[in-house]
Amino acid sequence: CFQSSHRGAMDRIRFMLCDIFWRSTKANSSVREQMGIPEQVEHKAFLKFSTIEKHFYQKQLEETILAATQVTQDYEDGKGRKHVKGDVQLLSIHLQRLRAACCHPQVGSSGLGRLGSTRVTSLAAGVLTMDQILDRLIDDAKTKCEESQRIAVMHSNAIASLIRLKVDARHFSNVQNLDM
């Protein structure tokens, strides 16, 4: 994760996010009064996540950091403006998901509610308890592990087959040399 001790990190982050996080304020008080624009107020609230929420939020944070790293890398490499703009849009999506994860793991387009195959007809019927969310996260992790295990076995079998073919080819070559 970015730390404040990284040289220039905050300036780079501000530069990348200036188009995403933006609010217009009216400097003239008479215009502000006519439009009814309230004063801008900053309020910080520190959340205390449960272990389940912390795990879900950490996954969202890791994806966001990867997207931010990609934007930074592409910007430093001098890639085209369209390429960097696409990365910034992807970063914006990840930041919105991260913000939504603070509310509830089911909130937003990437929330856990989108993982199920059944379609939820009402909001109350679709809200999961934290235990159900934990079960869903465990099932998701188990599925990913099983898939990785299948891939590892497939690669092991492929390597074994290649070794067997190599041994057979050597044996066939030796048999041909003896026959001549």
Secondary structure, 3 states (H helix, E strand, C coil): CCCCCCCCHHHHHHHHHCCCCCCCCCCCHHHHHHHCCCCCCCCCCCCCCCHHHHHHHHHHHHHHHHHHHHHHHHHHHCCCHHHHHHHHHHHHHHHHHHHHHHHCCCCCCCCHHHCCCCCCCCHHHHCCCHHHHHHHHHHHHHHHHHHHHHHHHHHHHHHHHHHHHHHHHHHHHHHHHHHC
